[in-house]
Amino acid sequence: MRYTPAGIPALQLVLEHQSELQDVQGTRQVKMVIKAMAFGALAERLASQAVGSMWNFQGYLSNSRAGKSIVLQIQNFSQDLL
């Protein structure tokens, strides 16, 4: 956890996704890693969750500050019940 110059909590994290799906060629393994950011009370709430736990995230994609990668700007999250 860090704080912006205005004192707002900011959390940088990495999300990992892994699943299987069926397509015309058979079973396909899907794996993805993406950088993510959360701010304010949401960042504080997210920081208290166990590493490796499963969650559903909602937000939008944006360019990183360097403009060379994609970052998920988290706007909400809820526990994955699956």
PDB file of N, CA, C and O in Angstrom:
ATOM      1  N   MET A   1       0.848  -1.169   0.000  1.00  0.00           N
ATOM      2  CA  MET A   1       0.000   0.000   0.000  1.00  0.00           C
ATOM      3  C   MET A   1       0.896   1.236   0.000  1.00  0.00           C
ATOM      4  O   MET A   1       1.883   1.316   0.731  1.00  0.00           O
ATOM      5  N   ARG A   2       0.528   2.175  -0.826  1.00  0.00           N
ATOM      6  CA  ARG A   2       1.209   3.465  -0.818  1.00  0.00           C
ATOM      7  C   ARG A   2       0.132   4.537  -0.751  1.00  0.00           C
ATOM      8  O   ARG A   2      -1.060   4.230  -0.774  1.00  0.00           O
ATOM      9  N   TYR A   3       0.548   5.780  -0.669  1.00  0.00           N
ATOM     10  CA  TYR A   3      -0.401   6.892  -0.608  1.00  0.00           C
ATOM     11  C   TYR A   3      -0.021   7.925  -1.655  1.00  0.00           C
ATOM     12  O   TYR A   3       1.158   8.227  -1.842  1.00  0.00           O
ATOM     13  N   THR A   4      -1.021   8.464  -2.337  1.00  0.00           N
ATOM     14  CA  THR A   4      -0.786   9.508  -3.323  1.00  0.00           C
ATOM     15  C   THR A   4      -0.358  10.781  -2.590  1.00  0.00           C
ATOM     16  O   THR A   4      -0.522  10.871  -1.373  1.00  0.00           O
ATOM     17  N   PRO A   5       0.187  11.765  -3.308  1.00  0.00           N
ATOM     18  CA  PRO A   5       0.542  13.030  -2.652  1.00  0.00           C
ATOM     19  C   PRO A   5      -0.642  13.676  -1.918  1.00  0.00           C
ATOM     20  O   PRO A   5      -0.442  14.436  -0.971  1.00  0.00           O
ATOM     21  N   ALA A   6      -1.863  13.377  -2.349  1.00  0.00           N
ATOM     22  CA  ALA A   6      -3.061  13.901  -1.685  1.00  0.00           C
ATOM     23  C   ALA A   6      -3.473  13.048  -0.479  1.00  0.00           C
ATOM     24  O   ALA A   6      -4.466  13.353   0.183  1.00  0.00           O
ATOM     25  N   GLY A   7      -2.713  11.976  -0.189  1.00  0.00           N
ATOM     26  CA  GLY A   7      -3.002  11.128   0.964  1.00  0.00           C
ATOM     27  C   GLY A   7      -4.000  10.017   0.699  1.00  0.00           C
ATOM     28  O   GLY A   7      -4.484   9.392   1.644  1.00  0.00           O
ATOM     29  N   ILE A   8      -4.320   9.753  -0.559  1.00  0.00           N
ATOM     30  CA  ILE A   8      -5.281   8.703  -0.911  1.00  0.00           C
ATOM     31  C   ILE A   8      -4.555   7.355  -0.979  1.00  0.00           C
ATOM     32  O   ILE A   8      -3.525   7.251  -1.644  1.00  0.00           O
ATOM     33  N   PRO A   9      -5.074   6.319  -0.301  1.00  0.00           N
ATOM     34  CA  PRO A   9      -4.458   4.987  -0.386  1.00  0.00           C
ATOM     35  C   PRO A   9      -4.485   4.471  -1.830  1.00  0.00           C
ATOM     36  O   PRO A   9      -5.483   4.617  -2.536  1.00  0.00           O
ATOM     37  N   ALA A  10      -3.378   3.871  -2.248  1.00  0.00           N
ATOM     38  CA  ALA A  10      -3.274   3.298  -3.596  1.00  0.00           C
ATOM     39  C   ALA A  10      -2.608   1.929  -3.479  1.00  0.00           C
ATOM     40  O   ALA A  10      -1.595   1.773  -2.798  1.00  0.00           O
ATOM     41  N   LEU A  11      -3.187   0.956  -4.145  1.00  0.00           N
ATOM     42  CA  LEU A  11      -2.669  -0.409  -4.085  1.00  0.00           C
ATOM     43  C   LEU A  11      -2.414  -0.909  -5.501  1.00  0.00           C
ATOM     44  O   LEU A  11      -3.318  -0.926  -6.336  1.00  0.00           O
ATOM     45  N   GLN A  12      -1.173  -1.315  -5.763  1.00  0.00           N
ATOM     46  CA  GLN A  12      -0.820  -1.939  -7.036  1.00  0.00           C
ATOM     47  C   GLN A  12      -0.756  -3.438  -6.797  1.00  0.00           C
ATOM     48  O   GLN A  12      -0.186  -3.890  -5.803  1.00  0.00           O
ATOM     49  N   LEU A  13      -1.339  -4.207  -7.705  1.00  0.00           N
ATOM     50  CA  LEU A  13      -1.320  -5.656  -7.551  1.00  0.00           C
ATOM     51  C   LEU A  13      -1.306  -6.341  -8.907  1.00  0.00           C
ATOM     52  O   LEU A  13      -1.471  -5.703  -9.946  1.00  0.00           O
ATOM     53  N   VAL A  14      -1.107  -7.637  -8.875  1.00  0.00           N
ATOM     54  CA  VAL A  14      -1.121  -8.459 -10.082  1.00  0.00           C
ATOM     55  C   VAL A  14      -2.219  -9.497  -9.910  1.00  0.00           C
ATOM     56  O   VAL A  14      -2.266 -10.207  -8.905  1.00  0.00           O
ATOM     57  N   LEU A  15      -3.099  -9.579 -10.899  1.00  0.00           N
ATOM     58  CA  LEU A  15      -4.185 -10.557 -10.878  1.00  0.00           C
ATOM     59  C   LEU A  15      -3.842 -11.688 -11.836  1.00  0.00           C
ATOM     60  O   LEU A  15      -3.302 -11.452 -12.917  1.00  0.00           O
ATOM     61  N   GLU A  16      -4.152 -12.902 -11.442  1.00  0.00           N
ATOM     62  CA  GLU A  16      -3.931 -14.073 -12.295  1.00  0.00           C
ATOM     63  C   GLU A  16      -5.265 -14.759 -12.543  1.00  0.00           C
ATOM     64  O   GLU A  16      -6.073 -14.934 -11.631  1.00  0.00           O
ATOM     65  N   HIS A  17      -5.478 -15.144 -13.797  1.00  0.00           N
ATOM     66  CA  HIS A  17      -6.687 -15.867 -14.179  1.00  0.00           C
ATOM     67  C   HIS A  17      -6.273 -17.176 -14.819  1.00  0.00           C
ATOM     68  O   HIS A  17      -5.305 -17.232 -15.578  1.00  0.00           O
ATOM     69  N   GLN A  18      -7.027 -18.248 -14.503  1.00  0.00           N
ATOM     70  CA  GLN A  18      -6.769 -19.554 -15.094  1.00  0.00           C
ATOM     71  C   GLN A  18      -8.100 -20.279 -15.226  1.00  0.00           C
ATOM     72  O   GLN A  18      -8.853 -20.382 -14.258  1.00  0.00           O
ATOM     73  N   SER A  19      -8.395 -20.787 -16.431  1.00  0.00           N
ATOM     74  CA  SER A  19      -9.633 -21.530 -16.648  1.00  0.00           C
ATOM     75  C   SER A  19      -9.488 -22.427 -17.876  1.00  0.00           C
ATOM     76  O   SER A  19      -8.483 -22.389 -18.587  1.00  0.00           O
ATOM     77  N   GLU A  20     -10.520 -23.230 -18.099  1.00  0.00           N
ATOM     78  CA  GLU A  20     -10.614 -24.065 -19.294  1.00  0.00           C
ATOM     79  C   GLU A  20     -11.924 -23.744 -19.990  1.00  0.00           C
ATOM     80  O   GLU A  20     -12.929 -23.450 -19.343  1.00  0.00           O
ATOM     81  N   LEU A  21     -11.905 -23.803 -21.311  1.00  0.00           N
ATOM     82  CA  LEU A  21     -13.141 -23.628 -22.058  1.00  0.00           C
ATOM     83  C   LEU A  21     -13.142 -24.548 -23.262  1.00  0.00           C
ATOM     84  O   LEU A  21     -12.095 -24.981 -23.745  1.00  0.00           O
ATOM     85  N   GLN A  22     -14.336 -24.833 -23.729  1.00  0.00           N
ATOM     86  CA  GLN A  22     -14.497 -25.700 -24.895  1.00  0.00           C
ATOM     87  C   GLN A  22     -14.681 -24.829 -26.139  1.00  0.00           C
ATOM     88  O   GLN A  22     -15.478 -23.891 -26.136  1.00  0.00           O
ATOM     89  N   ASP A  23     -13.943 -25.145 -27.194  1.00  0.00           N
ATOM     90  CA  ASP A  23     -14.176 -24.507 -28.488  1.00  0.00           C
ATOM     91  C   ASP A  23     -14.171 -25.598 -29.553  1.00  0.00           C
ATOM     92  O   ASP A  23     -14.087 -26.780 -29.219  1.00  0.00           O
ATOM     93  N   VAL A  24     -14.258 -25.229 -30.808  1.00  0.00           N
ATOM     94  CA  VAL A  24     -14.363 -26.225 -31.881  1.00  0.00           C
ATOM     95  C   VAL A  24     -13.153 -27.149 -31.969  1.00  0.00           C
ATOM     96  O   VAL A  24     -13.259 -28.258 -32.493  1.00  0.00           O
ATOM     97  N   GLN A  25     -12.019 -26.710 -31.468  1.00  0.00           N
ATOM     98  CA  GLN A  25     -10.810 -27.531 -31.513  1.00  0.00           C
ATOM     99  C   GLN A  25     -10.619 -28.366 -30.253  1.00  0.00           C
ATOM    100  O   GLN A  25      -9.621 -29.077 -30.137  1.00  0.00           O
ATOM    101  N   GLY A  26     -11.554 -28.296 -29.305  1.00  0.00           N
ATOM    102  CA  GLY A  26     -11.448 -29.070 -28.071  1.00  0.00           C
ATOM    103  C   GLY A  26     -11.308 -28.161 -26.867  1.00  0.00           C
ATOM    104  O   GLY A  26     -11.741 -27.009 -26.874  1.00  0.00           O
ATOM    105  N   THR A  27     -10.690 -28.710 -25.833  1.00  0.00           N
ATOM    106  CA  THR A  27     -10.511 -27.944 -24.592  1.00  0.00           C
ATOM    107  C   THR A  27      -9.322 -27.011 -24.730  1.00  0.00           C
ATOM    108  O   THR A  27      -8.257 -27.399 -25.211  1.00  0.00           O
ATOM    109  N   ARG A  28      -9.521 -25.785 -24.304  1.00  0.00           N
ATOM    110  CA  ARG A  28      -8.462 -24.779 -24.372  1.00  0.00           C
ATOM    111  C   ARG A  28      -8.160 -24.277 -22.958  1.00  0.00           C
ATOM    112  O   ARG A  28      -9.070 -23.945 -22.198  1.00  0.00           O
ATOM    113  N   GLN A  29      -6.883 -24.228 -22.623  1.00  0.00           N
ATOM    114  CA  GLN A  29      -6.434 -23.682 -21.349  1.00  0.00           C
ATOM    115  C   GLN A  29      -6.274 -22.166 -21.507  1.00  0.00           C
ATOM    116  O   GLN A  29      -5.630 -21.700 -22.448  1.00  0.00           O
ATOM    117  N   VAL A  30      -6.855 -21.413 -20.594  1.00  0.00           N
ATOM    118  CA  VAL A  30      -6.732 -19.953 -20.629  1.00  0.00           C
ATOM    119  C   VAL A  30      -5.984 -19.525 -19.372  1.00  0.00           C
ATOM    120  O   VAL A  30      -6.412 -19.833 -18.259  1.00  0.00           O
ATOM    121  N   LYS A  31      -4.873 -18.820 -19.543  1.00  0.00           N
ATOM    122  CA  LYS A  31      -4.098 -18.289 -18.427  1.00  0.00           C
ATOM    123  C   LYS A  31      -3.738 -16.850 -18.752  1.00  0.00           C
ATOM    124  O   LYS A  31      -3.357 -16.532 -19.878  1.00  0.00           O
ATOM    125  N   MET A  32      -3.861 -15.977 -17.747  1.00  0.00           N
ATOM    126  CA  MET A  32      -3.572 -14.576 -17.978  1.00  0.00           C
ATOM    127  C   MET A  32      -3.097 -13.927 -16.684  1.00  0.00           C
ATOM    128  O   MET A  32      -3.569 -14.264 -15.598  1.00  0.00           O
ATOM    129  N   VAL A  33      -2.172 -13.008 -16.810  1.00  0.00           N
ATOM    130  CA  VAL A  33      -1.701 -12.195 -15.693  1.00  0.00           C
ATOM    131  C   VAL A  33      -1.849 -10.745 -16.117  1.00  0.00           C
ATOM    132  O   VAL A  33      -1.451 -10.380 -17.223  1.00  0.00           O
ATOM    133  N   ILE A  34      -2.421  -9.905 -15.245  1.00  0.00           N
ATOM    134  CA  ILE A  34      -2.623  -8.499 -15.574  1.00  0.00           C
ATOM    135  C   ILE A  34      -2.333  -7.644 -14.345  1.00  0.00           C
ATOM    136  O   ILE A  34      -2.646  -8.027 -13.218  1.00  0.00           O
ATOM    137  N   LYS A  35      -1.731  -6.480 -14.580  1.00  0.00           N
ATOM    138  CA  LYS A  35      -1.506  -5.516 -13.503  1.00  0.00           C
ATOM    139  C   LYS A  35      -2.834  -4.838 -13.187  1.00  0.00           C
ATOM    140  O   LYS A  35      -3.684  -4.663 -14.059  1.00  0.00           O
ATOM    141  N   ALA A  36      -2.995  -4.458 -11.913  1.00  0.00           N
ATOM    142  CA  ALA A  36      -4.230  -3.801 -11.488  1.00  0.00           C
ATOM    143  C   ALA A  36      -3.915  -2.731 -10.443  1.00  0.00           C
ATOM    144  O   ALA A  36      -2.874  -2.766  -9.788  1.00  0.00           O
ATOM    145  N   MET A  37      -4.844  -1.779 -10.305  1.00  0.00           N
ATOM    146  CA  MET A  37      -4.719  -0.687  -9.332  1.00  0.00           C
ATOM    147  C   MET A  37      -6.058  -0.482  -8.641  1.00  0.00           C
ATOM    148  O   MET A  37      -7.114  -0.636  -9.254  1.00  0.00           O
ATOM    149  N   ALA A  38      -6.003  -0.129  -7.352  1.00  0.00           N
ATOM    150  CA  ALA A  38      -7.202   0.250  -6.607  1.00  0.00           C
ATOM    151  C   ALA A  38      -6.848   1.464  -5.758  1.00  0.00           C
ATOM    152  O   ALA A  38      -5.705   1.606  -5.322  1.00  0.00           O
ATOM    153  N   PHE A  39      -7.825   2.340  -5.521  1.00  0.00           N
ATOM    154  CA  PHE A  39      -7.600   3.566  -4.758  1.00  0.00           C
ATOM    155  C   PHE A  39      -8.631   3.714  -3.652  1.00  0.00           C
ATOM    156  O   PHE A  39      -9.716   3.136  -3.716  1.00  0.00           O
ATOM    157  N   GLY A  40      -8.280   4.491  -2.641  1.00  0.00           N
ATOM    158  CA  GLY A  40      -9.201   4.862  -1.578  1.00  0.00           C
ATOM    159  C   GLY A  40      -9.586   3.699  -0.679  1.00  0.00           C
ATOM    160  O   GLY A  40      -8.794   2.791  -0.428  1.00  0.00           O
ATOM    161  N   ALA A  41     -10.834   3.752  -0.196  1.00  0.00           N
ATOM    162  CA  ALA A  41     -11.343   2.724   0.705  1.00  0.00           C
ATOM    163  C   ALA A  41     -11.316   1.351   0.044  1.00  0.00           C
ATOM    164  O   ALA A  41     -11.123   0.340   0.719  1.00  0.00           O
ATOM    165  N   LEU A  42     -11.507   1.310  -1.263  1.00  0.00           N
ATOM    166  CA  LEU A  42     -11.452   0.044  -1.999  1.00  0.00           C
ATOM    167  C   LEU A  42     -10.056  -0.577  -1.881  1.00  0.00           C
ATOM    168  O   LEU A  42      -9.939  -1.787  -1.691  1.00  0.00           O
ATOM    169  N   ALA A  43      -9.002   0.231  -1.989  1.00  0.00           N
ATOM    170  CA  ALA A  43      -7.631  -0.262  -1.856  1.00  0.00           C
ATOM    171  C   ALA A  43      -7.395  -0.808  -0.449  1.00  0.00           C
ATOM    172  O   ALA A  43      -6.767  -1.854  -0.288  1.00  0.00           O
ATOM    173  N   GLU A  44      -7.890  -0.113   0.557  1.00  0.00           N
ATOM    174  CA  GLU A  44      -7.729  -0.579   1.934  1.00  0.00           C
ATOM    175  C   GLU A  44      -8.452  -1.895   2.161  1.00  0.00           C
ATOM    176  O   GLU A  44      -7.921  -2.796   2.809  1.00  0.00           O
ATOM    177  N   ARG A  45      -9.663  -2.008   1.629  1.00  0.00           N
ATOM    178  CA  ARG A  45     -10.441  -3.250   1.769  1.00  0.00           C
ATOM    179  C   ARG A  45      -9.752  -4.411   1.050  1.00  0.00           C
ATOM    180  O   ARG A  45      -9.693  -5.527   1.567  1.00  0.00           O
ATOM    181  N   LEU A  46      -9.237  -4.135  -0.142  1.00  0.00           N
ATOM    182  CA  LEU A  46      -8.576  -5.166  -0.936  1.00  0.00           C
ATOM    183  C   LEU A  46      -7.262  -5.608  -0.286  1.00  0.00           C
ATOM    184  O   LEU A  46      -6.909  -6.785  -0.352  1.00  0.00           O
ATOM    185  N   ALA A  47      -6.551  -4.699   0.327  1.00  0.00           N
ATOM    186  CA  ALA A  47      -5.262  -5.016   0.964  1.00  0.00           C
ATOM    187  C   ALA A  47      -5.425  -5.994   2.116  1.00  0.00           C
ATOM    188  O   ALA A  47      -4.478  -6.699   2.466  1.00  0.00           O
ATOM    189  N   SER A  48      -6.603  -6.049   2.708  1.00  0.00           N
ATOM    190  CA  SER A  48      -6.818  -6.947   3.845  1.00  0.00           C
ATOM    191  C   SER A  48      -7.230  -8.362   3.432  1.00  0.00           C
ATOM    192  O   SER A  48      -7.431  -9.216   4.295  1.00  0.00           O
ATOM    193  N   GLN A  49      -7.359  -8.624   2.129  1.00  0.00           N
ATOM    194  CA  GLN A  49      -7.761  -9.949   1.649  1.00  0.00           C
ATOM    195  C   GLN A  49      -6.544 -10.871   1.548  1.00  0.00           C
ATOM    196  O   GLN A  49      -5.421 -10.409   1.349  1.00  0.00           O
ATOM    197  N   ALA A  50      -6.774 -12.145   1.683  1.00  0.00           N
ATOM    198  CA  ALA A  50      -5.698 -13.142   1.627  1.00  0.00           C
ATOM    199  C   ALA A  50      -5.139 -13.251   0.214  1.00  0.00           C
ATOM    200  O   ALA A  50      -5.888 -13.306  -0.762  1.00  0.00           O
ATOM    201  N   VAL A  51      -3.817 -13.281   0.118  1.00  0.00           N
ATOM    202  CA  VAL A  51      -3.156 -13.493  -1.169  1.00  0.00           C
ATOM    203  C   VAL A  51      -3.553 -14.866  -1.690  1.00  0.00           C
ATOM    204  O   VAL A  51      -3.537 -15.845  -0.943  1.00  0.00           O
ATOM    205  N   GLY A  52      -3.909 -14.942  -2.963  1.00  0.00           N
ATOM    206  CA  GLY A  52      -4.296 -16.211  -3.565  1.00  0.00           C
ATOM    207  C   GLY A  52      -5.778 -16.515  -3.470  1.00  0.00           C
ATOM    208  O   GLY A  52      -6.238 -17.513  -4.025  1.00  0.00           O
ATOM    209  N   SER A  53      -6.543 -15.670  -2.773  1.00  0.00           N
ATOM    210  CA  SER A  53      -7.983 -15.912  -2.685  1.00  0.00           C
ATOM    211  C   SER A  53      -8.652 -15.536  -4.008  1.00  0.00           C
ATOM    212  O   SER A  53      -8.080 -14.803  -4.814  1.00  0.00           O
ATOM    213  N   MET A  54      -9.862 -16.042  -4.222  1.00  0.00           N
ATOM    214  CA  MET A  54     -10.543 -15.874  -5.506  1.00  0.00           C
ATOM    215  C   MET A  54     -11.604 -14.780  -5.411  1.00  0.00           C
ATOM    216  O   MET A  54     -12.420 -14.766  -4.490  1.00  0.00           O
ATOM    217  N   TRP A  55     -11.576 -13.860  -6.383  1.00  0.00           N
ATOM    218  CA  TRP A  55     -12.469 -12.705  -6.399  1.00  0.00           C
ATOM    219  C   TRP A  55     -12.932 -12.400  -7.811  1.00  0.00           C
ATOM    220  O   TRP A  55     -12.272 -12.763  -8.785  1.00  0.00           O
ATOM    221  N   ASN A  56     -14.060 -11.737  -7.914  1.00  0.00           N
ATOM    222  CA  ASN A  56     -14.530 -11.172  -9.182  1.00  0.00           C
ATOM    223  C   ASN A  56     -14.253  -9.678  -9.130  1.00  0.00           C
ATOM    224  O   ASN A  56     -14.617  -9.008  -8.164  1.00  0.00           O
ATOM    225  N   PHE A  57     -13.610  -9.157 -10.167  1.00  0.00           N
ATOM    226  CA  PHE A  57     -13.254  -7.747 -10.221  1.00  0.00           C
ATOM    227  C   PHE A  57     -14.032  -7.047 -11.312  1.00  0.00           C
ATOM    228  O   PHE A  57     -14.304  -7.620 -12.367  1.00  0.00           O
ATOM    229  N   GLN A  58     -14.389  -5.803 -11.048  1.00  0.00           N
ATOM    230  CA  GLN A  58     -15.045  -4.959 -12.039  1.00  0.00           C
ATOM    231  C   GLN A  58     -14.262  -3.667 -12.124  1.00  0.00           C
ATOM    232  O   GLN A  58     -13.783  -3.151 -11.115  1.00  0.00           O
ATOM    233  N   GLY A  59     -14.134  -3.149 -13.333  1.00  0.00           N
ATOM    234  CA  GLY A  59     -13.401  -1.913 -13.538  1.00  0.00           C
ATOM    235  C   GLY A  59     -13.233  -1.650 -15.012  1.00  0.00           C
ATOM    236  O   GLY A  59     -14.046  -2.085 -15.827  1.00  0.00           O
ATOM    237  N   TYR A  60     -12.184  -0.941 -15.353  1.00  0.00           N
ATOM    238  CA  TYR A  60     -11.915  -0.618 -16.753  1.00  0.00           C
ATOM    239  C   TYR A  60     -10.422  -0.754 -17.034  1.00  0.00           C
ATOM    240  O   TYR A  60      -9.597  -0.685 -16.123  1.00  0.00           O
ATOM    241  N   LEU A  61     -10.095  -0.946 -18.290  1.00  0.00           N
ATOM    242  CA  LEU A  61      -8.700  -1.088 -18.707  1.00  0.00           C
ATOM    243  C   LEU A  61      -8.160   0.261 -19.148  1.00  0.00           C
ATOM    244  O   LEU A  61      -8.853   1.044 -19.799  1.00  0.00           O
ATOM    245  N   SER A  62      -6.902   0.521 -18.779  1.00  0.00           N
ATOM    246  CA  SER A  62      -6.242   1.755 -19.202  1.00  0.00           C
ATOM    247  C   SER A  62      -4.774   1.449 -19.483  1.00  0.00           C
ATOM    248  O   SER A  62      -4.275   0.376 -19.144  1.00  0.00           O
ATOM    249  N   ASN A  63      -4.097   2.398 -20.100  1.00  0.00           N
ATOM    250  CA  ASN A  63      -2.658   2.262 -20.315  1.00  0.00           C
ATOM    251  C   ASN A  63      -1.942   2.505 -18.992  1.00  0.00           C
ATOM    252  O   ASN A  63      -2.403   3.281 -18.155  1.00  0.00           O
ATOM    253  N   SER A  64      -0.815   1.835 -18.818  1.00  0.00           N
ATOM    254  CA  SER A  64       0.014   2.120 -17.648  1.00  0.00           C
ATOM    255  C   SER A  64       0.611   3.512 -17.815  1.00  0.00           C
ATOM    256  O   SER A  64       0.508   4.114 -18.884  1.00  0.00           O
ATOM    257  N   ARG A  65       1.226   4.012 -16.772  1.00  0.00           N
ATOM    258  CA  ARG A  65       1.840   5.351 -16.854  1.00  0.00           C
ATOM    259  C   ARG A  65       2.871   5.416 -17.971  1.00  0.00           C
ATOM    260  O   ARG A  65       2.996   6.438 -18.645  1.00  0.00           O
ATOM    261  N   ALA A  66       3.609   4.328 -18.168  1.00  0.00           N
ATOM    262  CA  ALA A  66       4.621   4.292 -19.224  1.00  0.00           C
ATOM    263  C   ALA A  66       3.982   4.078 -20.597  1.00  0.00           C
ATOM    264  O   ALA A  66       4.632   4.273 -21.624  1.00  0.00           O
ATOM    265  N   GLY A  67       2.709   3.677 -20.612  1.00  0.00           N
ATOM    266  CA  GLY A  67       2.006   3.476 -21.869  1.00  0.00           C
ATOM    267  C   GLY A  67       2.365   2.211 -22.613  1.00  0.00           C
ATOM    268  O   GLY A  67       1.997   2.054 -23.778  1.00  0.00           O
ATOM    269  N   LYS A  68       3.080   1.302 -21.963  1.00  0.00           N
ATOM    270  CA  LYS A  68       3.535   0.094 -22.651  1.00  0.00           C
ATOM    271  C   LYS A  68       2.787  -1.160 -22.229  1.00  0.00           C
ATOM    272  O   LYS A  68       3.046  -2.238 -22.763  1.00  0.00           O
ATOM    273  N   SER A  69       1.869  -1.040 -21.286  1.00  0.00           N
ATOM    274  CA  SER A  69       1.108  -2.204 -20.847  1.00  0.00           C
ATOM    275  C   SER A  69      -0.296  -1.767 -20.424  1.00  0.00           C
ATOM    276  O   SER A  69      -0.593  -0.575 -20.340  1.00  0.00           O
ATOM    277  N   ILE A  70      -1.143  -2.750 -20.163  1.00  0.00           N
ATOM    278  CA  ILE A  70      -2.527  -2.502 -19.768  1.00  0.00           C
ATOM    279  C   ILE A  70      -2.652  -2.693 -18.262  1.00  0.00           C
ATOM    280  O   ILE A  70      -2.030  -3.586 -17.685  1.00  0.00           O
ATOM    281  N   VAL A  71      -3.462  -1.845 -17.631  1.00  0.00           N
ATOM    282  CA  VAL A  71      -3.719  -1.934 -16.197  1.00  0.00           C
ATOM    283  C   VAL A  71      -5.226  -1.957 -15.989  1.00  0.00           C
ATOM    284  O   VAL A  71      -5.947  -1.149 -16.576  1.00  0.00           O
ATOM    285  N   LEU A  72      -5.707  -2.881 -15.155  1.00  0.00           N
ATOM    286  CA  LEU A  72      -7.109  -2.897 -14.768  1.00  0.00           C
ATOM    287  C   LEU A  72      -7.291  -1.931 -13.609  1.00  0.00           C
ATOM    288  O   LEU A  72      -6.701  -2.125 -12.546  1.00  0.00           O
ATOM    289  N   GLN A  73      -8.097  -0.897 -13.796  1.00  0.00           N
ATOM    290  CA  GLN A  73      -8.425   0.053 -12.735  1.00  0.00           C
ATOM    291  C   GLN A  73      -9.650  -0.523 -12.013  1.00  0.00           C
ATOM    292  O   GLN A  73     -10.765  -0.460 -12.529  1.00  0.00           O
ATOM    293  N   ILE A  74      -9.439  -1.076 -10.836  1.00  0.00           N
ATOM    294  CA  ILE A  74     -10.501  -1.774 -10.105  1.00  0.00           C
ATOM    295  C   ILE A  74     -11.476  -0.755  -9.516  1.00  0.00           C
ATOM    296  O   ILE A  74     -11.073   0.190  -8.839  1.00  0.00           O
ATOM    297  N   GLN A  75     -12.761  -0.965  -9.787  1.00  0.00           N
ATOM    298  CA  GLN A  75     -13.797  -0.103  -9.237  1.00  0.00           C
ATOM    299  C   GLN A  75     -14.652  -0.826  -8.199  1.00  0.00           C
ATOM    300  O   GLN A  75     -15.329  -0.191  -7.390  1.00  0.00           O
ATOM    301  N   ASN A  76     -14.617  -2.157  -8.228  1.00  0.00           N
ATOM    302  CA  ASN A  76     -15.374  -2.956  -7.266  1.00  0.00           C
ATOM    303  C   ASN A  76     -14.860  -4.387  -7.311  1.00  0.00           C
ATOM    304  O   ASN A  76     -14.276  -4.816  -8.306  1.00  0.00           O
ATOM    305  N   PHE A  77     -15.078  -5.112  -6.239  1.00  0.00           N
ATOM    306  CA  PHE A  77     -14.760  -6.542  -6.246  1.00  0.00           C
ATOM    307  C   PHE A  77     -15.678  -7.255  -5.277  1.00  0.00           C
ATOM    308  O   PHE A  77     -16.175  -6.667  -4.316  1.00  0.00           O
ATOM    309  N   SER A  78     -15.897  -8.538  -5.545  1.00  0.00           N
ATOM    310  CA  SER A  78     -16.740  -9.366  -4.688  1.00  0.00           C
ATOM    311  C   SER A  78     -16.156 -10.765  -4.659  1.00  0.00           C
ATOM    312  O   SER A  78     -15.402 -11.153  -5.550  1.00  0.00           O
ATOM    313  N   GLN A  79     -16.505 -11.508  -3.641  1.00  0.00           N
ATOM    314  CA  GLN A  79     -15.958 -12.855  -3.483  1.00  0.00           C
ATOM    315  C   GLN A  79     -16.489 -13.768  -4.566  1.00  0.00           C
ATOM    316  O   GLN A  79     -17.677 -13.754  -4.890  1.00  0.00           O
ATOM    317  N   ASP A  80     -15.576 -14.574  -5.128  1.00  0.00           N
ATOM    318  CA  ASP A  80     -15.923 -15.560  -6.155  1.00  0.00           C
ATOM    319  C   ASP A  80     -16.504 -16.770  -5.444  1.00  0.00           C
ATOM    320  O   ASP A  80     -15.809 -17.424  -4.666  1.00  0.00           O
ATOM    321  N   LEU A  81     -17.753 -17.074  -5.697  1.00  0.00           N
ATOM    322  CA  LEU A  81     -18.425 -18.179  -5.008  1.00  0.00           C
ATOM    323  C   LEU A  81     -18.276 -19.516  -5.711  1.00  0.00           C
ATOM    324  O   LEU A  81     -18.810 -20.516  -5.231  1.00  0.00           O
ATOM    325  N   LEU A  82     -17.570 -19.569  -6.832  1.00  0.00           N
ATOM    326  CA  LEU A  82     -17.398 -20.831  -7.556  1.00  0.00           C
ATOM    327  C   LEU A  82     -16.265 -21.642  -7.014  1.00  0.00           C
ATOM    328  O   LEU A  82     -15.991 -22.732  -7.515  1.00  0.00           O
TER     329      LEU A  82
END
